[in-house]
């Protein structure tokens, strides 16, 4: 039996030990989810939302305990736990309660009705940087669509996961928890789940996809990011500096949509750096900062900062671990960064802003798009039309103007997810609901319908088809009228051939 220890990044002390699930226990959890599926999927969307309403009540009652557990295990300040985890989760539940009954109505087309059908048992492999929000949302959307869920949280957030699972059980939701490491996740991918939702790194995502391909099992994946921000010559520099420093330093920059590469117009480059430095100087470790989750993350980040400095970057502030308990790293500002540096190329977690000067907006857009990561980006300008023009040119799934994309990622009604190396599929919003639904098409046709396409093939069949082809050609009213007359003539010919065929058939039978 493998034992997983959860170590607090605040104190570097063990806060819990948890046995990793065996192959048999994983199979049993999946079997339980299959057993619960018929009853759960037969509920109407409105009935399922009643259970989600119960969960909202439980989360509200357990908010203080959840916040304390996440604070101890991840290290983020309580303000960030409430503001970026608990309140968005409650808002997501309320949005689902209001929208799901309408979004999952059958959709009526001509002679066809689309009925929502759940995939079945959905596997969720979660991440640790937002242990409530990023685990809860794929689970909620899958449940709302009528699926049952088996989820494996990150081994770095097991205490938080257990607290959340307790809430699921109090609300009588068909969610089944398996604890473990990467091997546990692989076992879940080899099981009889029908779909997987994964949030995590690109490296882990590739490994998971290789296993799912043996099924094959479909997946929705939110992978790494490397977000760019463009600060134009027309930006409100103080607002941009405040927002970007906050977005990069909250949760110690441990977010896939935290701005990482900052491209600043050369006219305001120096002033922007000065404002960013002042903002960082005001941060107090005891009140504002989050530690890195592990010592390995801190060591890797420090190495990347040092490499950038040897390659010509200028360290303006920070660039070192903080001399105190916990895996803290000083808020860091690095200027003169070039695109070949790891600070600009990789998806790095850490409170480090990598800034580069650009001649104009065209250079900023071109350099911002020099990446295979496409999660988010932001534009900073007082001219709204100018900002929208730049946003249209950026290759990112979410672009914000005068706001950080971090806040958009916490909005339940906006579909979130990238493409290329940032993953595929959407989480949250109506599109996120469709990820967990199969829209079954049921067509009803009158038994007495005339069917011109069946055997035997009459000569008039080809005339009908030719007339239909001609009617699709863009033409004047008189030509379309002539085409309709041609179609009418062809149909009459078909009816004569059909009656003649029926008469000959009856004569032959006699």
LUMNUMAR-903771 format. One record per residue (C-alpha): z, x, y. Coordinates in steps of 0.2 Angstrom, whole numbers, plus 2048, in hexadecimal, padded with zeros to 3 digits. Layout:
<nudrens>
{nudren {Z,X,Y}} ...
</nudrens>
This chain:
<nudrens>
{nudren {800,800,800}} {nudren {7FB,807,811}} {nudren {808,805,81F}} {nudren {801,804,831}} {nudren {80D,809,83F}} {nudren {80B,801,850}} {nudren {810,80E,85D}} {nudren {814,809,86F}} {nudren {809,814,87B}} {nudren {818,811,888}} {nudren {825,819,87E}} {nudren {81C,821,870}} {nudren {828,819,864}} {nudren {824,80E,855}} {nudren {826,7FC,858}} {nudren {821,7F5,847}} {nudren {81B,7FA,836}} {nudren {80F,7EE,82D}} {nudren {807,7EF,81B}} {nudren {7F5,7EF,81A}} {nudren {7ED,7E1,811}} {nudren {7E6,7E5,7FF}} {nudren {7D4,7DF,7F9}} {nudren {7DD,7D1,7F0}} {nudren {7E6,7CB,7FF}} {nudren {7D6,7CB,80A}} {nudren {7CD,7C1,7FC}} {nudren {7DC,7B5,7FC}} {nudren {7DB,7B3,80E}} {nudren {7C8,7AF,80E}} {nudren {7CB,7A3,7FF}} {nudren {7D8,79A,80A}} {nudren {7CC,798,818}} {nudren {7BF,791,80C}} {nudren {7CB,785,806}} {nudren {7D0,77F,817}} {nudren {7BE,77E,81D}} {nudren {7B9,76C,817}} {nudren {7C8,764,81F}} {nudren {7C6,76D,82F}} {nudren {7B3,76C,831}} {nudren {7B4,759,82E}} {nudren {7BE,756,83D}} {nudren {7B5,751,84D}} {nudren {7B3,75D,85B}} {nudren {7C0,752,865}} {nudren {7CC,753,856}} {nudren {7CB,766,855}} {nudren {7CE,767,868}} {nudren {7DE,75E,865}} {nudren {7E4,76C,85A}} {nudren {7DE,778,868}} {nudren {7E9,76E,874}} {nudren {7F7,771,869}} {nudren {7F4,784,869}} {nudren {7F4,783,87C}} {nudren {805,77C,87C}} {nudren {80B,789,86F}} {nudren {804,798,879}} {nudren {80C,791,889}} {nudren {81D,790,881}} {nudren {81B,7A2,879}} {nudren {813,7AA,888}} {nudren {822,7B4,88D}} {nudren {824,7BB,87B}} {nudren {811,7BF,879}} {nudren {811,7C8,88A}} {nudren {820,7D2,885}} {nudren {818,7D7,874}} {nudren {807,7DC,87C}} {nudren {810,7E6,88A}} {nudren {81A,7F0,87D}} {nudren {80B,7F3,871}} {nudren {7FD,7F6,87D}} {nudren {807,7FB,88C}} {nudren {7FE,7F1,89A}} {nudren {809,7EA,8A8}} {nudren {80F,7D8,8A6}} {nudren {804,7D3,8B5}} {nudren {7F5,7D8,8AB}} {nudren {7FB,7D0,89B}} {nudren {7FD,7BF,8A4}} {nudren {7EE,7C1,8AF}} {nudren {7E1,7C8,8A3}} {nudren {7E8,7C1,892}} {nudren {7F3,7B2,893}} {nudren {7EC,7A8,8A1}} {nudren {7D9,7AB,89C}} {nudren {7DE,7A5,88B}} {nudren {7E6,795,891}} {nudren {7D7,792,89C}} {nudren {7CB,795,88D}} {nudren {7D5,788,883}} {nudren {7D4,77B,891}} {nudren {7C1,77E,893}} {nudren {7BE,77C,880}} {nudren {7C8,76C,880}} {nudren {7BE,765,88E}} {nudren {7AC,76B,889}} {nudren {7AB,76C,876}} {nudren {7AA,759,873}} {nudren {79B,758,87E}} {nudren {793,769,879}} {nudren {794,765,866}} {nudren {78C,753,868}} {nudren {77D,751,85D}} {nudren {76D,754,867}} {nudren {760,747,866}} {nudren {74D,74C,867}} {nudren {73E,742,863}} {nudren {741,73C,850}} {nudren {74D,74A,84E}} {nudren {75F,74C,850}} {nudren {768,75D,851}} {nudren {779,75D,849}} {nudren {786,76B,84B}} {nudren {78C,773,83B}} {nudren {798,781,839}} {nudren {794,791,831}} {nudren {7A3,790,826}} {nudren {7B0,79E,825}} {nudren {7AF,7AA,834}} {nudren {7B6,7BC,833}} {nudren {7BC,7C3,844}} {nudren {7C0,7D5,846}} {nudren {7C9,7D8,856}} {nudren {7CD,7E5,862}} {nudren {7DD,7EC,86A}} {nudren {7DA,7EE,87D}} {nudren {7DC,7DB,880}} {nudren {7E5,7D6,870}} {nudren {7E7,7C4,876}} {nudren {7D7,7C0,880}} {nudren {7CA,7C9,875}} {nudren {7D1,7C3,865}} {nudren {7D5,7B2,86A}} {nudren {7C4,7AD,871}} {nudren {7B8,7B0,862}} {nudren {7C6,7A7,857}} {nudren {7C6,798,863}} {nudren {7B4,796,864}} {nudren {7B2,797,851}} {nudren {7BF,78A,84E}} {nudren {7B8,77E,85B}} {nudren {7A8,77F,852}} {nudren {7B0,77A,842}} {nudren {7B2,78A,839}} {nudren {7C1,792,832}} {nudren {7C6,7A4,836}} {nudren {7CC,7B3,82D}} {nudren {7D0,7C1,83A}} {nudren {7D5,7D3,839}} {nudren {7DC,7DA,849}} {nudren {7DC,7EC,84F}} {nudren {7E8,7F7,846}} {nudren {7EE,7FC,858}} {nudren {7F3,7EA,85C}} {nudren {7FB,7E3,84D}} {nudren {80C,7DD,855}} {nudren {802,7D3,862}} {nudren {7F7,7CC,854}} {nudren {806,7C6,84A}} {nudren {80D,7BE,85A}} {nudren {7FC,7B5,85C}} {nudren {7FB,7B0,84A}} {nudren {80C,7A8,84B}} {nudren {805,79D,859}} {nudren {7F6,798,84E}} {nudren {801,793,840}} {nudren {80C,788,84C}} {nudren {7FC,77F,852}} {nudren {7F7,77C,83F}} {nudren {7E6,785,842}} {nudren {7DC,78C,833}} {nudren {7DD,79E,838}} {nudren {7E2,7AB,82B}} {nudren {7E8,7BD,830}} {nudren {7E5,7CD,826}} {nudren {7ED,7DD,82C}} {nudren {7E5,7EE,829}} {nudren {7DA,7FC,82F}} {nudren {7C7,800,82E}} {nudren {7C7,7FE,81B}} {nudren {7CF,7ED,81D}} {nudren {7C1,7E8,829}} {nudren {7B4,7EE,81D}} {nudren {7BB,7E4,80F}} {nudren {7BB,7D4,81A}} {nudren {7A8,7D8,81D}} {nudren {7A5,7D9,80B}} {nudren {7AE,7C8,807}} {nudren {7A6,7B7,807}} {nudren {7A7,7B3,81A}} {nudren {798,7AB,821}} {nudren {798,7B4,833}} {nudren {7A1,7C1,83B}} {nudren {7A7,7C4,84E}} {nudren {7AB,7D5,853}} {nudren {7B1,7DD,863}} {nudren {7B2,7F0,863}} {nudren {7AA,801,864}} {nudren {798,804,860}} {nudren {79C,810,852}} {nudren {7A7,804,849}} {nudren {79A,7F6,84C}} {nudren {78C,800,844}} {nudren {797,803,835}} {nudren {79B,7F0,834}} {nudren {789,7EB,835}} {nudren {784,7F7,827}} {nudren {791,7ED,81C}} {nudren {78C,7DC,822}} {nudren {779,7E0,81E}} {nudren {77D,7E0,80C}} {nudren {781,7CD,80D}} {nudren {778,7CB,818}} {nudren {786,7C3,824}} {nudren {781,7BF,836}} {nudren {78C,7C6,844}} {nudren {78F,7C5,856}} {nudren {795,7D5,85D}} {nudren {79B,7DB,86E}} {nudren {79B,7EE,86E}} {nudren {79C,7FC,87A}} {nudren {798,7FC,88D}} {nudren {795,809,89B}} {nudren {795,7FE,8AA}} {nudren {78D,803,8BA}} {nudren {791,7FE,8CC}} {nudren {786,800,8DB}} {nudren {78E,802,8EC}} {nudren {781,7FF,8F9}} {nudren {780,805,90B}} {nudren {784,7F3,910}} {nudren {794,7F1,905}} {nudren {7A5,7ED,90B}} {nudren {7AC,7FE,906}} {nudren {7BE,7FA,906}} {nudren {7BC,7EB,8FB}} {nudren {7B0,7F4,8EF}} {nudren {7BD,803,8EE}} {nudren {7CC,7F7,8EB}} {nudren {7C3,7ED,8DE}} {nudren {7BB,7FB,8D4}} {nudren {7CB,806,8D4}} {nudren {7D4,7F7,8CD}} {nudren {7C7,7F2,8C0}} {nudren {7C6,804,8BA}} {nudren {7D9,807,8BA}} {nudren {7E0,7F7,8B4}} {nudren {7E4,7F8,8A1}} {nudren {7E0,80B,8A4}} {nudren {7CE,807,8A4}} {nudren {7CE,802,892}} {nudren {7C1,7F4,893}} {nudren {7AF,7F4,88F}} {nudren {7AB,7EC,89F}} {nudren {7B5,7F7,8AB}} {nudren {7A9,7FF,8B8}} {nudren {7A7,811,8B2}} {nudren {797,818,8BC}} {nudren {798,815,8CF}} {nudren {788,818,8D8}} {nudren {78B,819,8EB}} {nudren {77E,81A,8F9}} {nudren {77F,82B,901}} {nudren {782,824,912}} {nudren {793,81D,90D}} {nudren {797,829,8FE}} {nudren {7A5,833,907}} {nudren {7AD,824,90F}} {nudren {7AD,81B,8FE}} {nudren {7B5,82A,8F5}} {nudren {7C3,82B,902}} {nudren {7C7,819,900}} {nudren {7C7,81A,8ED}} {nudren {7D3,829,8EE}} {nudren {7DF,81F,8FA}} {nudren {7DF,811,8EE}} {nudren {7E3,81C,8DF}} {nudren {7F1,825,8E9}} {nudren {7FA,814,8EB}} {nudren {7FB,811,8D8}} {nudren {80D,812,8D1}} {nudren {80E,817,8BE}} {nudren {81D,80C,8BB}} {nudren {816,7FD,8C3}} {nudren {803,7FE,8C2}} {nudren {7FD,809,8B4}} {nudren {7F9,806,8A2}} {nudren {7FA,815,895}} {nudren {7EB,819,88A}} {nudren {7EE,811,879}} {nudren {7EF,821,86F}} {nudren {7F1,834,872}} {nudren {7DF,836,86B}} {nudren {7D8,82B,878}} {nudren {7E1,835,886}} {nudren {7DC,846,87F}} {nudren {7C9,840,87D}} {nudren {7C9,83A,88F}} {nudren {7D1,84A,896}} {nudren {7C4,854,88D}} {nudren {7B6,84A,895}} {nudren {7BD,84C,8A6}} {nudren {7BE,85F,8A4}} {nudren {7AD,860,89D}} {nudren {7A6,857,8AD}} {nudren {7AF,863,8B8}} {nudren {7A7,872,8AF}} {nudren {796,86A,8B1}} {nudren {798,868,8C4}} {nudren {7A1,858,8C7}} {nudren {7AF,859,8D5}} {nudren {7C0,853,8D0}} {nudren {7C8,84A,8DF}} {nudren {7D7,843,8D7}} {nudren {7E0,842,8C7}} {nudren {7D8,84A,8B8}} {nudren {7E8,84D,8AE}} {nudren {7F5,844,8A2}} {nudren {804,83E,8AB}} {nudren {814,848,8A8}} {nudren {81E,839,8A1}} {nudren {821,830,891}} {nudren {813,826,88B}} {nudren {800,82A,88A}} {nudren {7FD,828,89C}} {nudren {7EE,830,8A5}} {nudren {7ED,832,8B8}} {nudren {7E1,827,8C2}} {nudren {7D2,833,8C4}} {nudren {7C4,834,8D0}} {nudren {7B5,83F,8CC}} {nudren {7A6,841,8D8}} {nudren {795,849,8D7}} {nudren {793,843,8C5}} {nudren {782,845,8BD}} {nudren {77A,83A,8B0}} {nudren {77B,847,8A2}} {nudren {78E,847,8A3}} {nudren {799,83E,895}} {nudren {7A2,835,8A3}} {nudren {791,82D,8A7}} {nudren {78A,82B,896}} {nudren {798,826,88A}} {nudren {7A3,816,889}} {nudren {7B3,81E,88E}} {nudren {7C4,816,88F}} {nudren {7CF,81D,89E}} {nudren {7D3,81B,8B0}} {nudren {7C5,826,8B6}} {nudren {7B8,821,8C3}} {nudren {7A8,82C,8C2}} {nudren {79F,82B,8D3}} {nudren {78D,831,8D7}} {nudren {784,831,8E8}} {nudren {772,829,8E9}} {nudren {765,829,8F6}} {nudren {761,817,8F5}} {nudren {762,807,8EB}} {nudren {753,80B,8E1}} {nudren {75B,81B,8DA}} {nudren {76B,812,8D7}} {nudren {763,805,8CC}} {nudren {758,811,8C3}} {nudren {767,81C,8BF}} {nudren {772,80D,8BB}} {nudren {765,808,8AE}} {nudren {765,819,8A5}} {nudren {770,812,897}} {nudren {76E,809,887}} {nudren {77F,7FF,88B}} {nudren {77C,7EE,893}} {nudren {78C,7E5,895}} {nudren {78F,7E4,8A8}} {nudren {78C,7EB,8B9}} {nudren {791,7E7,8CB}} {nudren {788,7E8,8DC}} {nudren {792,7EA,8ED}} {nudren {789,7E4,8FD}} {nudren {78C,7D8,90B}} {nudren {77A,7D2,909}} {nudren {77A,7C5,8FC}} {nudren {767,7C4,8FA}} {nudren {767,7D7,8F9}} {nudren {774,7D7,8EB}} {nudren {76B,7CA,8E1}} {nudren {75B,7D4,8E2}} {nudren {764,7E3,8DB}} {nudren {76D,7D9,8CE}} {nudren {75C,7D3,8C7}} {nudren {756,7E5,8C4}} {nudren {766,7EA,8BB}} {nudren {765,7EA,8A8}} {nudren {776,7E2,8A4}} {nudren {77C,7D1,89D}} {nudren {788,7CE,8AB}} {nudren {786,7D4,8BD}} {nudren {792,7D0,8CB}} {nudren {790,7D1,8DD}} {nudren {79F,7D7,8E7}} {nudren {7AA,7D4,8D8}} {nudren {7AE,7DD,8C8}} {nudren {7A6,7D7,8B8}} {nudren {7B8,7D9,8B0}} {nudren {7BC,7C8,8B8}} {nudren {7AC,7C0,8B1}} {nudren {7B1,7C5,89F}} {nudren {7C1,7BB,8A1}} {nudren {7B7,7AB,8A5}} {nudren {7B6,79F,896}} {nudren {7A6,796,89C}} {nudren {79C,7A5,89E}} {nudren {793,7AC,88F}} {nudren {797,7BF,88D}} {nudren {78E,7CC,883}} {nudren {781,7DA,885}} {nudren {772,7E0,87C}} {nudren {76C,7F0,876}} {nudren {77B,7FB,871}} {nudren {787,7EF,879}} {nudren {784,7E3,86B}} {nudren {77C,7D2,868}} {nudren {781,7C0,869}} {nudren {78C,7B7,876}} {nudren {79E,7B4,876}} {nudren {7A6,7A6,881}} {nudren {79D,798,88A}} {nudren {791,78B,882}} {nudren {786,79A,87B}} {nudren {796,7A1,873}} {nudren {799,790,86A}} {nudren {787,790,864}} {nudren {78B,7A1,85B}} {nudren {796,798,84F}} {nudren {78B,788,84C}} {nudren {77C,785,842}} {nudren {772,777,84A}} {nudren {76B,76D,83B}} {nudren {75B,763,83F}} {nudren {75A,752,837}} {nudren {749,749,839}} {nudren {746,737,835}} {nudren {734,730,834}} {nudren {72E,71F,830}} {nudren {728,71D,81D}} {nudren {719,714,824}} {nudren {714,722,82F}} {nudren {701,726,82E}} {nudren {6FF,738,828}} {nudren {6EF,740,82D}} {nudren {6F3,751,825}} {nudren {6F5,74C,813}} {nudren {6E9,74D,805}} {nudren {6DB,748,803}} {nudren {6D3,752,811}} {nudren {6C7,746,81A}} {nudren {6B9,74C,825}} {nudren {6C1,743,833}} {nudren {6D0,74E,831}} {nudren {6C7,75D,839}} {nudren {6C1,752,847}} {nudren {6D2,74C,84B}} {nudren {6D9,75E,84C}} {nudren {6CA,764,856}} {nudren {6CD,756,863}} {nudren {6E0,75B,864}} {nudren {6DB,76D,867}} {nudren {6D0,768,875}} {nudren {6DD,75D,87D}} {nudren {6E8,76C,87F}} {nudren {6DB,775,88A}} {nudren {6DF,774,89D}} {nudren {6D2,768,8A4}} {nudren {6CE,75A,8B1}} {nudren {6D3,748,8AE}} {nudren {6C2,743,8A9}} {nudren {6C1,751,89C}} {nudren {6D2,74C,895}} {nudren {6CC,739,894}} {nudren {6BC,73F,88B}} {nudren {6C8,749,87F}} {nudren {6D3,73A,87C}} {nudren {6C3,72F,878}} {nudren {6BE,73D,86B}} {nudren {6CF,73C,863}} {nudren {6CE,729,862}} {nudren {6BD,72A,85A}} {nudren {6C3,737,84D}} {nudren {6D2,72C,849}} {nudren {6C7,71D,846}} {nudren {6BC,727,83A}} {nudren {6CB,72D,831}} {nudren {6D1,71B,82E}} {nudren {6C0,716,828}} {nudren {6C0,724,81B}} {nudren {6D2,720,816}} {nudren {6CE,70E,813}} {nudren {6BE,713,809}} {nudren {6C8,71F,7FF}} {nudren {6D5,711,7FB}} {nudren {6C8,705,7F6}} {nudren {6C0,711,7EB}} {nudren {6D0,716,7E3}} {nudren {6D4,703,7DF}} {nudren {6C3,701,7D8}} {nudren {6C5,710,7CD}} {nudren {6D6,709,7C7}} {nudren {6CE,6F8,7C2}} 
</nudrens>
